[in-house]
Amino acid sequence: MNTLNQLQPGETVIVTRVLGKNEVKKRILDMGIIKGAQIEVIKKAPLGDPVEIKIKGYNLSLRNTEAALVEVCKKGELS
């Protein structure tokens, strides 16, 4: 299973699970990153942190530590 921080710009994926505990997980879920949401990776900063994504019509930047908590799969790989 891939996590969001492992993807490259241009990839589109579906969220399968959000890991983490307490406030960090709640913050990620509050931003709309929930199971079944479609995410497109827009770009990464030159050193790879943060990563900019597009979800539900808006752009969002996440730190790699936050992006590592979002498990994803490519469209068509859902089981």
WOGIKA-V287157 format. One record per residue. N is the residue number from 1. RES is the residue in three letters. BURIAL is I if it has 9 or more other C-alpha atoms within 8 Angstrom, else O. D_FIRST is the distance of its C-alpha to the first C-alpha in Angstrom with 1 decimal. Layout:
# WOGIKA-V287157
n | res | burial | d_first
N | RES | BURIAL | D_FIRST
N | RES | BURIAL | D_FIRST
This chain:
# WOGIKA-V287157
n | res | burial | d_first
1 | MET | O | 0.0
2 | ASN | O | 3.8
3 | THR | I | 6.8
4 | LEU | I | 10.1
5 | ASN | I | 11.9
6 | GLN | O | 10.3
7 | LEU | I | 11.6
8 | GLN | O | 15.1
9 | PRO | I | 18.0
10 | GLY | O | 18.4
11 | GLU | O | 14.9
12 | THR | I | 14.6
13 | VAL | I | 11.6
14 | ILE | I | 11.5
15 | VAL | I | 10.7
16 | THR | I | 9.1
17 | ARG | I | 10.0
18 | VAL | I | 12.1
19 | LEU | O | 12.5
20 | GLY | O | 15.8
21 | LYS | O | 19.3
22 | ASN | O | 22.6
23 | GLU | O | 23.6
24 | VAL | I | 20.6
25 | LYS | I | 18.4
26 | LYS | I | 21.5
27 | ARG | O | 22.1
28 | ILE | I | 18.7
29 | LEU | I | 19.2
30 | ASP | O | 22.8
31 | MET | O | 21.8
32 | GLY | I | 20.4
33 | ILE | I | 16.7
34 | ILE | I | 16.2
35 | LYS | I | 14.0
36 | GLY | O | 14.7
37 | ALA | I | 16.0
38 | GLN | I | 15.8
39 | ILE | I | 15.4
40 | GLU | I | 16.8
41 | VAL | I | 16.6
42 | ILE | I | 20.4
43 | LYS | I | 20.9
44 | LYS | I | 20.3
45 | ALA | O | 23.3
46 | PRO | O | 24.8
47 | LEU | O | 23.4
48 | GLY | O | 19.9
49 | ASP | I | 20.6
50 | PRO | I | 20.7
51 | VAL | I | 18.5
52 | GLU | I | 20.3
53 | ILE | I | 18.6
54 | LYS | I | 20.3
55 | ILE | I | 19.8
56 | LYS | O | 22.4
57 | GLY | O | 25.0
58 | TYR | O | 25.0
59 | ASN | O | 23.7
60 | LEU | O | 22.2
61 | SER | O | 21.5
62 | LEU | I | 19.1
63 | ARG | I | 19.3
64 | ASN | I | 16.4
65 | THR | O | 16.5
66 | GLU | I | 16.1
67 | ALA | I | 13.5
68 | ALA | I | 11.3
69 | LEU | I | 11.6
70 | VAL | I | 10.2
71 | GLU | I | 6.6
72 | VAL | I | 6.8
73 | CYS | I | 6.7
74 | LYS | I | 9.8
75 | LYS | O | 12.9
76 | GLY | O | 13.7
77 | GLU | O | 10.4
78 | LEU | O | 10.9
79 | SER | O | 11.8
